[in-house]
Amino acid sequence: MPTDAVPAMTPEELLARVLYRDAMVLILDKPAGLAVHAGARDGSHHLMDLLEPLRFGLPRNPELAHRLDRDTSGCLVLGRHRKALARLGEIFAEGSAEKTYWAVVVGKPPTETGLIDKRLKKLERRHGWRMVVDDKGQEAQTEYRVLGSNGRLSWIEAKPKTGRTHQIRVHLAAIGCPIVGDSTYGRGTADLVSPHLHLHARSIRLPFNPKKPAIIATAPVPPHMVETLRQCGWTSPE
């Protein structure tokens, strides 16, 4: 069961989710349940329909520099015009964007820190598709660190070194720790804890201009993850 779709946001609600803004770049705190582009299975609204309030005087809406899954919350980068999008495209293509995710998983990894190095391949099915670990797939690497645990659930920091579809979800499930709420890669285990995916794009660092400090943004913990994170030792008041 996916995270329930969020209702259409007002311009004021959207503006309140801007984490960073300059002449080139916007970073938005995307809510879980909001698809970033057209094609959502239920035909509901998506982020690209809502971006006009984020023009801030420019003639065109900002555009996505990368994507987040519908049910993943947190830092989403947009370019404000073509020059910005071209530079952001370079940053993401060369892997110099540093993305940090927080996840709550069922179980605990075998080691406190580690590198999951498992190739991934898209498996087409009659009723849809999913990503699977496959030696003939594309290279995929995810660094992880256990930040806290109560024995049953663990709070994980994950840093993808590559950008494959569903990479963190598949990799954590592959080491026996599916993400809470993941009905695709943790059905019958993780989705019994909560129906809401507990994967959050916590922060991002972009070396946009080599002559200036890197752009850094951090997204607050979404409401549906607060209680499970606290069970794993998170104590921040946010």
C-alpha positions in Angstrom: 0.0 0.0 0.0 1.6 3.3 -1.1 1.7 6.4 0.9 -1.7 8.2 0.5 -1.5 11.0 -2.1 -1.2 14.4 -0.6 -3.9 17.0 -1.4 -3.1 19.8 -3.8 -0.9 22.3 -2.0 -1.7 26.0 -1.9 0.9 28.4 -3.2 1.7 29.4 0.4 2.2 25.8 1.4 4.5 25.2 -1.6 6.6 28.3 -0.8 6.9 27.2 2.8 8.7 24.1 1.6 11.5 25.9 -0.2 14.7 25.0 1.6 17.1 26.9 -0.6 16.8 29.5 -3.4 19.3 31.6 -5.4 19.3 32.9 -9.0 20.0 29.4 -10.4 18.8 26.7 -8.0 15.8 25.9 -5.9 15.7 23.0 -3.4 12.3 21.9 -2.2 11.1 19.7 0.6 8.9 17.3 -1.3 6.2 15.7 0.7 5.7 11.9 0.6 2.8 10.9 -1.6 3.4 13.6 -4.2 4.6 12.4 -7.6 7.1 14.7 -9.2 5.9 14.2 -12.8 2.9 13.0 -14.8 2.1 9.3 -15.0 1.0 8.6 -11.5 -1.1 5.5 -11.5 -4.2 7.1 -10.1 -4.0 10.2 -12.3 -3.7 12.5 -9.3 -1.9 15.9 -9.5 1.9 16.0 -9.6 4.6 18.5 -8.6 5.1 19.8 -12.2 1.5 21.1 -12.1 2.2 23.2 -9.0 5.4 25.1 -9.8 4.2 28.4 -11.0 4.5 30.1 -7.6 8.2 29.2 -7.7 9.1 31.4 -10.7 10.0 34.3 -8.4 9.8 36.7 -11.3 11.3 34.5 -14.1 9.2 33.9 -17.2 9.2 30.0 -16.9 8.6 27.6 -14.1 11.7 25.8 -12.6 12.3 22.3 -13.8 13.4 19.1 -12.1 17.2 18.4 -12.0 16.6 14.8 -10.7 13.7 12.8 -9.3 12.4 11.3 -6.1 10.0 8.4 -5.9 6.4 9.5 -5.2 6.5 8.0 -1.6 10.0 9.4 -0.8 10.1 12.8 1.0 12.8 15.4 1.3 15.3 17.4 -0.8 14.4 17.8 -4.4 16.6 20.0 -6.7 15.2 22.2 -9.4 16.9 24.4 -11.9 15.4 27.9 -12.5 16.4 28.2 -16.2 18.3 26.2 -18.9 21.8 27.3 -17.9 21.2 26.2 -14.4 19.6 22.9 -15.5 22.7 22.2 -17.7 25.1 22.7 -14.8 22.9 20.6 -12.5 22.8 17.9 -15.1 26.6 17.8 -15.1 26.8 17.6 -11.3 24.3 14.7 -11.1 25.9 12.9 -14.2 29.4 13.0 -12.8 28.2 11.9 -9.3 29.4 14.9 -7.4 26.1 15.6 -5.8 26.3 14.3 -2.3 22.9 12.9 -1.3 22.1 11.6 2.2 19.0 9.7 3.0 17.4 8.6 6.3 15.5 5.3 6.4 13.8 3.2 9.1 14.2 -0.5 8.3 13.0 -3.7 9.8 16.0 -5.6 11.4 19.6 -4.5 11.7 22.4 -4.7 9.1 25.2 -7.2 9.9 27.7 -4.4 10.4 27.3 -0.8 11.8 28.7 0.6 8.5 29.2 -0.9 5.1 29.0 -0.6 1.3 26.3 -2.5 -0.5 27.7 -3.3 -3.9 25.1 -5.1 -5.9 24.2 -4.6 -9.6 20.6 -3.8 -10.3 18.4 -4.7 -13.3 14.8 -3.7 -14.2 12.5 -6.7 -14.3 9.5 -6.2 -16.5 6.3 -8.1 -15.4 2.9 -8.5 -16.9 1.4 -6.3 -14.2 4.3 -3.9 -13.7 8.0 -3.8 -13.0 10.5 -3.9 -10.2 14.2 -3.6 -9.7 16.1 -6.8 -8.8 19.7 -7.7 -7.9 21.3 -9.2 -11.0 25.0 -9.7 -11.8 24.2 -8.6 -15.4 22.6 -5.4 -14.3 24.0 -1.9 -13.9 26.6 -1.1 -11.3 25.0 0.2 -8.1 26.6 1.1 -4.7 25.2 2.4 -1.5 27.1 3.3 1.6 25.2 2.9 4.9 25.6 3.7 8.6 23.4 2.6 11.5 22.5 5.7 13.5 20.3 3.9 16.0 18.2 0.8 16.7 15.8 -0.7 19.2 16.5 -4.3 18.0 13.4 -4.6 15.9 13.8 -1.4 13.8 17.0 0.5 12.8 17.6 4.1 11.8 19.9 4.1 8.7 21.8 6.8 7.0 22.3 5.8 3.3 24.5 7.5 0.7 24.0 6.3 -2.8 27.2 6.4 -4.9 25.2 5.7 -8.0 21.7 6.7 -9.0 19.7 3.7 -10.0 16.0 3.5 -9.7 14.8 2.3 -6.3 18.5 1.7 -5.4 18.3 2.3 -1.7 15.1 0.3 -1.3 16.4 -2.7 -3.2 19.9 -2.6 -1.6 18.6 -2.5 2.0 16.1 -5.2 1.3 18.9 -7.3 -0.2 20.8 -7.3 3.1 17.7 -8.4 5.0 16.6 -4.9 6.1 13.6 -3.7 4.0 12.5 -0.2 4.6 9.4 0.3 6.7 6.3 0.8 4.6 7.9 -0.7 1.4 5.2 -2.9 -0.1 7.2 -3.6 -3.2 10.5 -4.8 -1.7 9.3 -5.6 1.9 5.8 -7.0 1.4 4.6 -9.0 4.3 7.3 -7.7 6.6 8.0 -4.0 6.3 4.5 -2.9 5.2 3.1 -4.5 8.3 4.9 -2.0 10.5 3.4 1.0 8.6 1.7 1.6 5.3 3.9 4.7 4.7 7.4 4.4 3.1 10.1 5.5 5.7 12.6 6.9 3.2 13.6 10.6 3.4 16.1 12.5 1.3 17.5 14.2 4.4 20.2 16.4 2.8 22.0 17.3 -0.3 25.3 19.0 -1.2 25.9 20.5 -4.6 29.3 21.9 -5.7 27.5 24.2 -8.2 30.1 26.9 -8.6 33.8 26.0 -8.0 34.5 29.5 -6.9 31.8 29.5 -4.2 30.9 27.2 -1.2 28.8 24.2 -2.1 25.0 24.6 -1.9 23.7 22.6 1.1 20.1 21.9 2.2 18.6 19.8 4.9 14.9 18.7 4.9 13.0 18.3 8.2 11.8 14.8 9.2 8.3 14.2 7.8 5.5 13.6 10.3 5.1 9.9 9.4 8.7 9.1 10.4 8.9 10.9 13.7 7.7 8.1 16.0 9.7 5.3 14.4 12.8 7.4 14.5 12.3 8.2 18.1 11.9 4.4 18.8 15.4 4.1 17.2 17.0 6.8 19.4 16.4 10.0 17.4 16.0 12.8 19.9 15.9 16.0 17.8 13.0 18.3 18.6 12.2 19.0 15.0 
